[in-house]
Amino acid sequence: MSYAEAIRKTPSEVTPETVQAMHRLFAPAHLSRTYQAPVISRDLAYGTDERHRLDVHRGAETSESSPVLLFVHGGGFIAGEKRTEGSPYYDHVGGWAAERGFVGVTVNYRLAPAHPWPSGSQDVAAAVEWIRDNITAHGGDPERIVVAGHSAGASHVAGYLAGHGGTPPHVAAAVLLSGIYTLRDAERNPLLRAYYGGDPALYEAREPLAGLVESGLPVLYGVAEYDPPDFQEQAAAVIAAHFARHGAVPAFAHVQGHHHISEIVSLGIDEPALGVTLEHFIRRSTS
C-alpha cells in the first residue's frame, strides 16, 4: 500500500490510534536512511522546569553563521516529546535542518493542565533567548532564527508572536502548521480548555489571532489536506483576517495528500508535500 493510499484510508480525526498509524507508516523510511544530524547536543537546559530541555542538531562542520530552525512539537497541549527513544520523531526535524545547512533545535515545554496559558508561549520565548545567548557555539546565527510549530506547538508559537505585538525581537520568521489561532470552539474542546481555561469571557483576550495579523515578520502558515475541519477553519480564519488587515493573503502551504500527523512526520521523506516549500521559505527569510 502506498503512502497516499494509507493516508486516505486513515480517519481525519486525531486520536492516539491515528497518531500511531502515521508514525508507523513513515518510521521505516526514516530508519532506513540517516535521518539524524551528525552532531546532536541533548537535553540542554533553557529554564528551571524539568521540561525546559532542548536538543541542538547540526552538521559535522559549521561556519558559525547558519540559520536556526527552532521546532516546537504538538501533542494537544497535554502531551508530546521532542524525542522518543527508538523513534525518529522529532529527531528527524533536526536532521532535516542539519542536512540543509541549518542548525535545528527541538524543544520540550511545560504541559497543561498543570501549566495552563500562557506557559507554552513563555517557554517558546525562553527557548529563543537561550538560542540568542548560546547558539553561536553550535554554529548557528542568533540573528537568523526561524521559530516553527506544529499543532499545539504552532499555537504556542502563535501566542509568542502575539505577545510581542506580532514581531518579537531577534526572530527572522515563523512557521505555523495546523495551529489554533481563534478560540471560538474552545467551549466544546476539552484540550483547548485544559490550556486556555474554562472561562469563555477570557478567550478573546487569550487567542493570538489579532496579534498575528499585526505581525511584521514573514510567516508561513500551513494546513494538511486531510486535517480535521477545525484545523481547516483555523487556517481559513487566519488567512481571512490577514487579508482584511493587509489586502493580501500570507504565505501558505497546503500540504497535499497528508493527514494532521503525517504533515510533519513525513518531513524528509515526502519533500514535495512540505519540505520544498519550508526550505525555500527559511532560505528566503534568512538571506
Buried (B, 14 or more C-beta within 10 A) or exposed (E): EEBEEBBEEBEBEBEEEBBEBBBEBBBEBBEEEEBBBEBBBEEBEBBEBEBBBBBBBBBEEBEEEBBBBBBBBBBBBBBBBBBEEEBBBBBBBBBBBBBBBBBBBBBBBBBBEEBBBBBBBBBBBBBBBBBBEBBBEBBBBBEBBBBBBBBBBBBBBBBBBBBBEBEBEEBBBBBBBBBBBBBBEBEEBEBBBBBBBEEEEBBEEBBBBBBBBBBEBBBBBBBBBBBBEBBBBBBEBBBEBBEEEEEEEBBBBBBEBBBBBBBBBBBBBBBEBBBEBBBEBBBEBBE
